[in-house]
Amino acid sequence: MKLNLLSCDAVRPDRRAISKCIAEISSNIDESLSIELTSIILEGDPVDIEIEDKNSGSALRALRKLNIDYEIIE
């Protein structure tokens, strides 16, 4: 499943938690790339990631918990 991470609406976003979440839920992103992607999201630019279908429910819950807006691409 592909997701488009749009933005983070948290008042004080936790960069470390967001980057860790992205690295854990994504099927092809390592820790250093997830840190870069976190900065991009917090600046307000969208980011595409791919997650495994078997983890999609828990991945979407984790993103909502971190106040990350997303849209499902496919």
N, CA, C and O atoms as a DFTB+ gen file, in Angstrom:
296 C
 N C O
     1  1       0.854      -1.172       0.000
     2  2       0.000       0.000       0.000
     3  2       0.899       1.233       0.000
     4  3       1.893       1.294       0.724
     5  1       0.535       2.204      -0.817
     6  2       1.295       3.455      -0.865
     7  2       0.523       4.553      -0.145
     8  3      -0.693       4.682      -0.289
     9  1       1.255       5.334       0.625
    10  2       0.669       6.451       1.363
    11  2       1.374       7.737       0.976
    12  3       2.567       7.745       0.671
    13  1       0.630       8.802       0.994
    14  2       1.178      10.134       0.811
    15  2       1.044      10.834       2.155
    16  3      -0.064      11.178       2.568
    17  1       2.162      11.046       2.841
    18  2       2.149      11.740       4.127
    19  2       2.131      13.229       3.832
    20  3       3.069      13.766       3.243
    21  1       1.057      13.896       4.246
    22  2       0.834      15.280       3.861
    23  2       1.459      16.295       4.805
    24  3       2.186      17.188       4.369
    25  1       1.179      16.164       6.090
    26  2       1.683      17.135       7.061
    27  2       1.510      16.584       8.466
    28  3       0.903      15.533       8.671
    29  1       2.053      17.313       9.423
    30  2       1.900      16.961      10.834
    31  2       1.239      18.135      11.539
    32  3       1.745      19.257      11.500
    33  1       0.106      17.873      12.183
    34  2      -0.664      18.926      12.835
    35  2      -0.393      19.045      14.328
    36  3      -1.077      19.802      15.017
    37  1       0.582      18.319      14.837
    38  2       0.878      18.370      16.265
    39  2       1.432      19.746      16.633
    40  3       2.171      20.357      15.860
    41  1       1.065      20.221      17.822
    42  2       1.557      21.515      18.299
    43  2       3.069      21.465      18.493
    44  3       3.787      22.372      18.072
    45  1       3.538      20.417      19.124
    46  2       4.988      20.219      19.324
    47  2       5.337      18.824      18.824
    48  3       5.391      17.883      19.615
    49  1       5.576      18.677      17.518
    50  2       5.834      17.338      16.970
    51  2       7.128      16.733      17.512
    52  3       8.133      17.424      17.676
    53  1       7.081      15.450      17.780
    54  2       8.233      14.709      18.274
    55  2       8.973      14.114      17.069
    56  3       8.586      13.070      16.544
    57  1      10.026      14.786      16.649
    58  2      10.768      14.360      15.452
    59  2      11.263      12.926      15.560
    60  3      11.175      12.157      14.603
    61  1      11.783      12.570      16.725
    62  2      12.328      11.228      16.905
    63  2      11.242      10.166      16.782
    64  3      11.461       9.130      16.153
    65  1      10.076      10.410      17.374
    66  2       8.980       9.448      17.295
    67  2       8.453       9.322      15.868
    68  3       8.117       8.225      15.422
    69  1       8.381      10.438      15.157
    70  2       7.895      10.405      13.773
    71  2       8.869       9.634      12.892
    72  3       8.447       8.780      12.112
    73  1      10.159       9.918      12.999
    74  2      11.136       9.220      12.155
    75  2      11.190       7.728      12.497
    76  3      11.342       6.896      11.603
    77  1      11.071       7.392      13.752
    78  2      11.062       5.986      14.158
    79  2       9.826       5.288      13.591
    80  3       9.913       4.155      13.118
    81  1       8.697       5.952      13.638
    82  2       7.457       5.394      13.101
    83  2       7.573       5.147      11.602
    84  3       7.181       4.087      11.115
    85  1       8.107       6.114      10.870
    86  2       8.261       5.972       9.425
    87  2       9.184       4.801       9.100
    88  3       8.894       4.018       8.195
    89  1      10.288       4.675       9.827
    90  2      11.232       3.578       9.586
    91  2      10.599       2.222       9.886
    92  3      10.863       1.247       9.183
    93  1       9.766       2.154      10.921
    94  2       9.153       0.888      11.308
    95  2       8.038       0.459      10.357
    96  3       7.929      -0.725      10.037
    97  1       7.214       1.391       9.904
    98  2       6.063       1.007       9.090
    99  2       6.402       0.870       7.617
   100  3       5.697       0.174       6.886
   101  1       7.459       1.513       7.170
   102  2       7.805       1.489       5.756
   103  2       8.536       0.204       5.397
   104  3       9.284      -0.351       6.203
   105  1       8.308      -0.254       4.185
   106  2       8.954      -1.488       3.744
   107  2      10.335      -1.250       3.140
   108  3      11.089      -2.205       2.954
   109  1      10.686      -0.004       2.830
   110  2      11.961       0.224       2.143
   111  2      12.704       1.486       2.594
   112  3      13.496       2.039       1.830
   113  1      12.461       1.943       3.812
   114  2      13.108       3.163       4.300
   115  2      13.902       2.840       5.565
   116  3      13.375       2.249       6.507
   117  1      15.177       3.236       5.572
   118  2      16.010       3.018       6.746
   119  2      15.935       4.230       7.680
   120  3      15.227       5.200       7.411
   121  1      16.675       4.147       8.771
   122  2      16.579       5.186       9.807
   123  2      17.044       6.558       9.337
   124  3      16.402       7.564       9.637
   125  1      18.154       6.608       8.605
   126  2      18.669       7.913       8.168
   127  2      17.729       8.580       7.165
   128  3      17.541       9.795       7.214
   129  1      17.141       7.810       6.267
   130  2      16.192       8.370       5.318
   131  2      14.918       8.816       6.024
   132  3      14.319       9.820       5.641
   133  1      14.499       8.083       7.047
   134  2      13.288       8.469       7.778
   135  2      13.479       9.800       8.509
   136  3      12.521      10.560       8.658
   137  1      14.691      10.091       8.963
   138  2      14.979      11.377       9.605
   139  2      14.843      12.509       8.587
   140  3      14.289      13.567       8.887
   141  1      15.358      12.269       7.377
   142  2      15.224      13.259       6.308
   143  2      13.754      13.491       5.947
   144  3      13.312      14.631       5.801
   145  1      13.010      12.401       5.809
   146  2      11.598      12.505       5.443
   147  2      10.791      13.216       6.522
   148  3       9.841      13.937       6.217
   149  1      11.165      13.016       7.779
   150  2      10.493      13.697       8.879
   151  2      10.666      15.207       8.752
   152  3       9.714      15.963       8.943
   153  1      11.868      15.640       8.433
   154  2      12.105      17.077       8.242
   155  2      11.261      17.628       7.106
   156  3      10.718      18.729       7.204
   157  1      11.152      16.865       6.031
   158  2      10.357      17.302       4.876
   159  2       8.891      17.437       5.253
   160  3       8.241      18.418       4.891
   161  1       8.371      16.458       5.975
   162  2       6.960      16.500       6.391
   163  2       6.701      17.697       7.300
   164  3       5.700      18.395       7.140
   165  1       7.599      17.936       8.252
   166  2       7.406      19.033       9.196
   167  2       7.526      20.398       8.528
   168  3       7.015      21.388       9.050
   169  1       8.195      20.460       7.384
   170  2       8.257      21.702       6.616
   171  2       6.981      21.925       5.817
   172  3       6.754      23.018       5.299
   173  1       6.145      20.893       5.713
   174  2       4.869      21.030       5.019
   175  2       4.805      20.424       3.635
   176  3       3.796      20.567       2.945
   177  1       5.868      19.745       3.214
   178  2       5.877      19.103       1.900
   179  2       5.454      17.641       2.036
   180  3       5.842      16.979       2.998
   181  1       4.669      17.130       1.096
   182  2       4.224      15.733       1.175
   183  2       5.341      14.756       0.835
   184  3       6.283      15.090       0.116
   185  1       5.219      13.542       1.366
   186  2       6.196      12.480       1.158
   187  2       5.438      11.188       0.866
   188  3       4.452      10.881       1.536
   189  1       5.893      10.434      -0.127
   190  2       5.306       9.133      -0.450
   191  2       6.111       8.036       0.212
   192  3       7.340       8.027       0.147
   193  1       5.399       7.097       0.861
   194  2       6.055       5.919       1.414
   195  2       5.228       4.695       1.041
   196  3       4.062       4.813       0.662
   197  1       5.838       3.531       1.151
   198  2       5.143       2.285       0.878
   199  2       5.190       1.424       2.130
   200  3       6.243       1.250       2.742
   201  1       4.030       0.888       2.501
   202  2       3.955       0.011       3.665
   203  2       3.417      -1.335       3.218
   204  3       2.762      -1.442       2.181
   205  1       3.701      -2.366       4.014
   206  2       3.201      -3.697       3.710
   207  2       1.733      -3.770       4.100
   208  3       1.317      -3.209       5.114
   209  1       0.956      -4.467       3.283
   210  2      -0.484      -4.552       3.522
   211  2      -0.826      -5.223       4.855
   212  3      -1.829      -4.877       5.479
   213  1      -0.014      -6.164       5.289
   214  2      -0.324      -6.865       6.539
   215  2      -0.188      -5.953       7.761
   216  3      -0.782      -6.229       8.804
   217  1       0.587      -4.869       7.644
   218  2       0.790      -3.942       8.749
   219  2      -0.006      -2.655       8.587
   220  3       0.173      -1.725       9.373
   221  1      -0.868      -2.578       7.601
   222  2      -1.501      -1.305       7.266
   223  2      -2.372      -0.749       8.390
   224  3      -2.351       0.459       8.627
   225  1      -3.124      -1.574       9.077
   226  2      -3.993      -1.082      10.152
   227  2      -3.217      -0.444      11.282
   228  3      -3.547       0.657      11.722
   229  1      -2.188      -1.125      11.755
   230  2      -1.400      -0.582      12.858
   231  2      -0.570       0.620      12.395
   232  3      -0.333       1.544      13.173
   233  1      -0.132       0.610      11.147
   234  2       0.639       1.738      10.616
   235  2      -0.224       2.995      10.559
   236  3       0.230       4.075      10.937
   237  1      -1.451       2.863      10.096
   238  2      -2.345       4.017      10.004
   239  2      -2.693       4.549      11.396
   240  3      -2.791       5.761      11.587
   241  1      -2.877       3.659      12.360
   242  2      -3.139       4.090      13.742
   243  2      -1.948       4.857      14.305
   244  3      -2.120       5.872      14.981
   245  1      -0.742       4.370      14.027
   246  2       0.472       5.040      14.522
   247  2       0.592       6.442      13.930
   248  3       0.971       7.380      14.631
   249  1       0.271       6.590      12.648
   250  2       0.335       7.905      12.015
   251  2      -0.701       8.853      12.609
   252  3      -0.408      10.022      12.858
   253  1      -1.905       8.352      12.833
   254  2      -2.952       9.203      13.448
   255  2      -2.556       9.622      14.856
   256  3      -2.821      10.754      15.261
   257  1      -1.928       8.726      15.606
   258  2      -1.500       9.037      16.963
   259  2      -0.469      10.169      16.984
   260  3      -0.424      10.958      17.929
   261  1       0.357      10.242      15.934
   262  2       1.369      11.290      15.832
   263  2       0.845      12.545      15.133
   264  3       1.611      13.467      14.855
   265  1      -0.462      12.582      14.847
   266  2      -1.127      13.705      14.169
   267  2      -0.569      13.964      12.774
   268  3      -0.427      15.113      12.355
   269  1      -0.258      12.896      12.066
   270  2       0.227      13.010      10.694
   271  2      -0.945      12.783       9.748
   272  3      -1.591      11.736       9.785
   273  1      -1.210      13.766       8.905
   274  2      -2.257      13.642       7.896
   275  2      -1.699      12.845       6.724
   276  3      -0.561      13.052       6.303
   277  1      -2.509      11.939       6.206
   278  2      -2.061      11.102       5.097
   279  2      -3.217      10.840       4.152
   280  3      -4.382      11.049       4.494
   281  1      -2.875      10.378       2.955
   282  2      -3.883       9.892       2.029
   283  2      -3.371       8.595       1.429
   284  3      -2.175       8.427       1.192
   285  1      -4.299       7.686       1.191
   286  2      -3.942       6.394       0.618
   287  2      -3.927       6.543      -0.898
   288  3      -4.916       6.960      -1.502
   289  1      -2.797       6.197      -1.504
   290  2      -2.658       6.319      -2.950
   291  2      -3.146       5.047      -3.630
   292  3      -3.908       5.113      -4.594
   293  1      -2.714       3.894      -3.139
   294  2      -3.173       2.604      -3.676
   295  2      -3.013       1.509      -2.668
   296  3      -3.348       0.358      -2.949
